Amino acid sequence: MTVVRSKLDRLIGLLAEPQPPAPSEAPSQAIAPAPSRSSPSQTLHKEMMWYIAALEVAMAALPPRRQDVDDDSPLEPTRFGQFSESDRKAVTNAIAMLKAQPPEPAELPLEGLDAAQLLRDLGTRGWNAASSQQTDALLPAAAKSARSPLGLANRLGAAADAAIHWINSLKAPF
């Protein structure tokens, strides 16, 4: 539970923005606000980090690995489809790769693109496996829950989409 709490605290920290000065601290003359200094790629990088934090929360909510299973056996096959321990490790590595990327890299982050594609593939596979087990009426609610297979698949896809969107926004000095 402490792991989930720390992930939630980190997610909340990413959302915190500096507050504007109080009216008593503001200059007395009306001045046009300064243009934002963050570039679109920086903004999209921050959004990607937010989605990665949400994915980390969902990953922390997965059941722990049982000691009597090998690395490629699925975790709770009736609940989490074919999401195996090797898939969990692959997601953890992809998250680490994406988190290591600077907002404006000097060269195109091809490894980050591979990591995003892996997240998208696992999310699509998980969504297809889990949605075949759900009734249509339960799909929207299940997709919102971090503890459901659809919720995990949804977060995998959202993190992948955010990463790909950020990579596509990069300007080409490389």
C-alpha positions, -999 to 999 in steps of 0.1 A, spaced: 0 0 0 29 23 7 42 18 -29 8 29 -43 7 59 -19 42 70 -30 32 67 -67 0 87 -60 20 114 -42 44 116 -72 14 118 -96 0 146 -75 34 164 -75 35 163 -113 1 180 -115 12 208 -90 19 240 -108 34 272 -94 7 294 -81 3 330 -95 12 358 -71 -15 370 -48 -32 403 -59 -13 423 -33 20 410 -48 10 417 -84 23 449 -101 -2 477 -100 -1 483 -137 -19 460 -160 7 441 -181 0 415 -207 11 380 -194 44 368 -206 42 340 -232 47 305 -218 83 295 -218 77 258 -221 77 245 -256 51 220 -270 76 192 -266 82 201 -229 45 202 -223 39 169 -240 69 153 -221 53 164 -189 20 149 -200 38 116 -209 53 116 -174 19 120 -159 6 90 -179 36 70 -169 29 78 -132 -7 66 -137 7 34 -153 30 29 -124 1 31 -100 -17 4 -120 14 -18 -121 18 -14 -83 -18 -26 -79 -11 -59 -97 -11 -90 -75 24 -100 -63 42 -128 -82 36 -162 -67 67 -182 -58 55 -214 -74 53 -202 -110 79 -197 -136 87 -164 -153 64 -169 -183 33 -181 -166 4 -156 -164 -5 -137 -133 -39 -147 -122 -49 -160 -157 -86 -156 -151 -83 -120 -141 -53 -105 -159 -54 -125 -192 -20 -134 -204 0 -107 -186 30 -126 -175 60 -118 -153 81 -112 -184 55 -87 -196 57 -70 -162 95 -67 -165 92 -55 -201 68 -27 -190 91 -17 -161 120 -15 -186 99 5 -211 89 29 -183 125 34 -172 135 41 -208 108 67 -213 115 84 -179 152 87 -188 144 108 -219 150 145 -216 121 168 -227 141 180 -257 167 154 -266 197 161 -289 188 132 -311 156 114 -320 148 89 -291 144 57 -312 147 36 -280 119 56 -265 98 50 -296 105 12 -293 94 14 -256 62 32 -265 54 6 -292 60 -22 -267 35 -5 -243 10 -1 -271 13 -38 -281 9 -51 -246 -20 -27 -240 -38 -38 -272 -32 -75 -264 -45 -70 -228 -75 -50 -240 -85 -76 -265 -81 -105 -240 -99 -87 -212 -127 -72 -232 -137 -107 -245 -143 -116 -209 -164 -86 -200 -200 -78 -209 -206 -46 -228 -223 -30 -198 -193 -34 -176 -166 -22 -201 -167 15 -193 -165 10 -155 -138 -17 -158 -116 4 -181 -115 31 -154 -104 9 -126 -66 5 -121 -71 -29 -105 -89 -44 -135 -73 -59 -166 -90 -33 -188 -78 -5 -166 -42 -18 -169 -46 -21 -207 -61 14 -208 -32 29 -189 -6 10 -211 -22 24 -242 -25 59 -228 12 60 -218 22 47 -252 0 73 -270 14 101 -249 50 90 -256 44 87 -293 27 121 -293 57 137 -275 82 120 -299 62 133 -329 63 168 -315 102 170 -314 118 194 -338 146 181 -360 180 195 -349 192 159 -351 
